[in-house]
Amino acid sequence: MSVRDASAGSRPIIVGGGTPGYTVAMETAGLYREAVVAHNRAPRHFGSLPGATHAGCGANPACGDDLAVRLRVEDGRIAGLAFEGEACAVAIAAASMLGDALIGAELRRVAVLRAAFARLLQGGVDDPLLGELQALAGLGAHPARQRCAWLSFEAVEAALAVDPGAAR
């Protein structure tokens, strides 16, 4: 899929993932800020996670997004996070940014970040706690795309909702 970069005239930016043939008609200003494009092109935490203790999935049929998140939880902290799947640029970038924000954090930080992200999307002020997730503030003007950004939060929460000891 490609998006026209408003700052580069008609030069297309290639953004991967999502449903084949899906096109995005939104300008890079706002929705596809530099940080979003960078995280989509070279996502951090993409791949497998050896020693994962938790796993969760999320899907967004409207966009064709499908993400699996694996966590390694140690002593009440997220020691590792990795994600895999096919998804649009927003979902991939959000998962990458969320990984940066959560690795090393206490488990309760997931709920704190979720609340801060919800405020940001509702037009609230930037919260330094969000880190690069603040680059997704432009989604406030695109409600249909917000689900893409929430997908990684939902997958992390699904992973944490399962008791890993129950499968033993």
Secondary structure, DSSP 8 states (H G I E B T S, - for coil): -EEE-GGGTT-EEE---SSTT------TTTTT-HHHHHHHHS-TTBS--TT--EEEEEEETTTTEEEEEEEEEETTEEEEEEEEEE--HHHHHHHHHHHHHHTT-BTTHHHHHHHHHHHHHTT----GGGGGGGGGGGGGG-HHHHHHHHHHHHHHHHHHHS-GGGG-
